[in-house]
Amino acid sequence: MRLALRRPRRALIVAPHPDDEVIGAAGLIQLLRRRGTRVGVAIVSDGAASHPGSLRWPRPRLIAARRRESLRALRRLGIPAGDVAFLGLPDSRLSDGVPSGTLRRLTRGIDLIVGPAASDAHPDHQAVAAALHRLPGRARRLTYQVWPPRTAIGARARTLVVPGGTAAKRSLIRLHATQLGMIRDDPAGFAIAAHELAAFAHPIETFVELRR
């Protein structure tokens, strides 16, 4: 079933890591922008845990690179840097706690909150989903799932077609080069595999609306 977008005035896309915002919601961002919605993005972690063994990419350099990658991709979607908040929490340690006060400030006056699903396999995504669930308010809530890629979410799933299809979404994900094999001096480092990229670049995005 297709997702009914409605016409929210302000939306916030919440991403546990830099790149989750385009993997989970690039098409949604585009369609909301076309409807005149002001879209902000909050990226919760610093994204620095992907290559802990790299000497050429110590944490400060990797954090800066991942922020640039997100800003570049979001700029293509019409989101200015001033509408992107980097919370900078330690990657892979979000289960230690996501500050509810920060999220409350970011969601003040927001009509639509889009964040990770509680069913996502990544612990950081689960932690962010739990923190968002605890927030008060009557804003509409949508969730997206990243891990594992293309998992069926069930009868409550709602879909939308990504403008530009697979090629457009793939080009946005490819801007996150640090996660696609560019860093080569850490054999144990993370890289999105070819089959994962194909799944992430699927031309249909899937969301579940949470009932409160």
Secondary structure, DSSP 8 states (H G I E B T S, - for coil): -B------SEEEEEESSTTHHHHHHHHHHHHHHHTT-EEEEEEEE--TTS-TT-SSS-HHHHHHHHHHHHHHHHHHTT--GGGEEEEEE-TT-GGG---HHHHHHHHTT-SEEEEE-TT-SSHHHHHHHHHHHT--S--EEEEE--SSTT----TTEEEEE-TTHHHHHHHHHTT-GGGTT---S-TTS----HHHHHHHT-SEEEEEEE--
